[in-house]
Amino acid sequence: MPTLTLVYYLDVLSSWCFVAERALGALREQLGERLTLDWRLAFLFNGGPMGYSPQLSAWQYKRLERVTGLRLNPAWRESVNDTTWWANLATEAARGLGVADDRVRHAISRAAMVDGVRVGRREEAVAVAATAAGMNRSKLEQEMDHPRTAERLWSAMMEYKSLPVSVQPAFVLRSNIGDTALLSGLWSLESLKACSNEMLAAAEAYAKYNAESVPPT
């Protein structure tokens, strides 16, 4: 069976990653077991302060709404010193403790950009992540503070930085016959589906031809 692997680089507090999750969910539903997803955290601003005002975020969210029709809540922003580090670190810590599915990253993204929860703060990020993961907060914080968690984050970040891209969401899509597509900043189902369909069609044609014909020696 032709298959695809999708490596998805994101920041859990990126508004465009939030939008892209809709397309990603639809693609996974359509392709089922033909698609394997591997998500990796590529945090914004190198984990430091965002450096721009909550007012600018509100303006950016209105621009995003104009493009996508999706309205987001900028109330999670507090100051130019806001950071996405704690939200991403809590997400990675939960994965390190065995919660490797989507629920924690989805919960943190939604808490911020829909409910306006200030998950830029460590304590708020921990609360949301622990509830979503169904685990004790102190256990999650211990994992957050262990050096291995930050090391995994930085490893994924360096991997992302090695790609010829500059914005999230970023997708590396590969088929079982080696075809590869790199998408960055695109968020629609149409973009992901077009690449996926072409790759699967090519892999299926290869498999059919190989079954019918013996290559020359």
N, C-alpha and C positions, 0 to 999 in steps of 0.2 A: 504494500500500500504506500503510495507517495505520502511523504510527511514533511512538515515544516517545523523549524525551531525559531522562536521569536524571542530575542533578547531586548528587553524594554528598559531604558534608562530614564529615571524620573526623579523629581523632588516631590515629596508628598504635599508640599505647600505651593507648588507651581499651579497657577490657574489654568495654563494650557494643558498640563498633564491631567488636571481634573476633567477638562473637556474631552481629552483623548480617551479617557477611561470608558466612555460610552461606546466609542468605535471598537475599542479593544474587546469589550464584553460581547458586542454583537459578532465580532469576528470569531471569537472563541466558541460562541454558540453555534455559528454556522459550520465551522470546520471540525468541531468535536475532537476526536482522538487523533485527527490528522495534524493538529497543532499542539506543540509543547511550548509553554510560556516560561521564561526565566526573567523575572524582574530584578533590577539592580538599582540601588539608590545613588544618584549623582546629584548631590546637594548643591544648591545655589550659593553664590557669594563666598565660596570656599569655607563655608560654615560660620562666617563672621557676620557682622551687621549688614543689613540690606542697604543702608546708606541713602535711602530715599523715603519720603514722607508717606504717611497713611493716605494723605490727600491724593498723592500720585497713584497709589494703588487703586483708589476709588475711581480715578479717571481711567486707568488701564482696564478695570473691570467693566466700565461702561463701553469702552472700545471693544472688548471681547464680546459683550452682549450684542453689539451692533453686527459683529461678524457671525456669531454662532447662534444668537437667540437665547443664550443661557445667561441668566442673571446670577451673579455671585455676591457674597456679603463681605465687604471689606472691614467689618467691625473687629476682626481678630487682630488687625494692625494697631500698634500703639505709638511707635516712634521710629525714627531713623535707625535706632539700635535694635530693632526686631531682627531675629535670626530664624532660619529654618533648621538649625542644627539639632535642637532638642527633639523636634518632631521626627526627624529622620533617624536620630539615634535611638529613640524609643521604638520605632518601627523595626529597626535592625536588631535591637535587643530581643524583641518578641520573636523574631524569626530565629535568633540564636537559641531560644528556649523552646523551639519546636513549632511555633505558629507561623508556618511558611506560606500560608494562603494569602488571600487578598484582604481579609477582614480588618486588620489593624491599619494598613495604609489607607484603605477606604474610609475607615472610621475617623482617622485624624484629618484627612482631607475634607470630609463632609463637616466635621465639627468646626473647622476653621471657616471654610468658604461658603457654607450654607447656614450654619448656626451662629457664626461669629465668635466661637470660643477662642480665647487667646492662647492657642497652643504653641505660640512662639516662646512661652514660658515653660520652663522645665516641668514644674508641678502640674500644669494643665496637660502637657503632652503625656506625662506619665499616667495621669488619671484616665484620659481617653484611651490610651493604648492598653492599659491593664484591664479596663472594663471590656474592651473589644476582644482581648485575648483570653479573658476569663481567668486571670491569674492575680496573685498577690502583688500589690504595688512594690513592696520592699524587694521581692524577688526580681521584679523587672528592673528596679533601680540598681540592684547589685550587678545585673548583667550589663546595664548601660555603662556602669563605671569600670567594668573589666576592660583592660586594654585591648582584648581581642575584638571587641565590638567596634571600637573606633578604627582598628586596623582593617576590618572588613569594609567599613565605609570608605576609607581612604583607598583601599585597593580597587574597589568598584569605581571610585572617582577617577583614579589614574587611568583605569581602563577606558572610561568614557572620554577623558581628555586625549587619549591616544587616537581617537577617531577624528576624521576631518569634519567635525561639526562643532557648533557653538551654542545650540539651544536645545532645551528639552521641550516636549518629549522627543526621544530619539529611539529608533527601532532598527535593529539588525535582524533581517529576515533571511534564513537559509533553508534551502531544500535538501532532501536526502541525496541529490545528485550534485550538490555543491553550488548551485546558483545562489547568489547573494544580493540583497538589496539593502541599502542604507537610507533611511528616511529620518529627517530631523526637522522639527517644527511643524510637521503635518499632523493633523488631528482627526481627519474624517475617515469614516468607514470606507469610502470609495478609494482612497489612496492605498490603504492597507489591503483591501480586497482585490484591487487590480493586480498588485504585485503577487499576492498569494495565489490568485487564480492562474496567472501565467506560469508561475513556478510549479504548481501542482499539475497543470496540463502538460508541461514539458517532462516532468518526472514520470507521469503516467504514460506518455508516448515512448519514453526511453524503455520503460519496463515492458511495454507491449512489443516493441520492436526486438528487444533482447530475447524475449520469449519465443519469437517467431523466426529469429535469424541467428545463425552461429557466426561470430566474428572470425575473420581469416587469421591464420597463425603467421 
